[in-house]
Amino acid sequence: MGVLNNGIRLMGVPSTYHTLVKGVIIICAMAMDVYGKNKDSGLGRSLLKGMRRRTGKG
């Protein structure tokens, strides 16, 4: 997080947007990680499988 904070400051992002920018970067990184892990089975399929396990349907 320190590297991210420093990079945001060096890029000249206004301090009011720091939290927003960090949130967007973290969400994108998580999405890329999930996509990379599930690219063979498909992201949508894996999410539906998880939902079915939680609800007990299908």
Stockholm file with secondary structure:
# STOCKHOLM 1.0

chainA/1-58         MGVLNNGIRLMGVPSTYHTLVKGVIIICAMAMDVYGKNKDSGLGRSLLKGMRRRTGKG
#=GR chainA/1-58 SS CHHHHHHHHHHTCCGGGHHHHHHHHHHHHHHHHHHHHTTTTCHHHHHHHHHHHHHTCC
#=GC SS_cons        CHHHHHHHHHHTCCGGGHHHHHHHHHHHHHHHHHHHHTTTTCHHHHHHHHHHHHHTCC
//
